[in-house]
Amino acid sequence: MNPMHLGALHGVEQALTIGLAFGPFVLLALVILVRRRQDARDTGADEQEQPQG
């Protein structure tokens, strides 16, 4: 039995397919970027609070 091809995808369908394929990776990269910035800011605040000497 041969699978039937329904033809080319519509533009909206192509966008949804690409979004589903790459969207989770883009979201993960954004979360990592935000968390690293928060960690760097928290580390900088901790260093300023410690007394010098």
RARA-V782412 format. One line per field, one symbol per residue. psi: psi as a letter, one per 30 degrees, with the letter a starting at -180 (. if undefined). Layout:
psi = ???
This chain:
psi = kkkkkgalkleeeeeeeeeeefeeeeeeeeeeeeeeeeeeeeeeeeeffkkk.
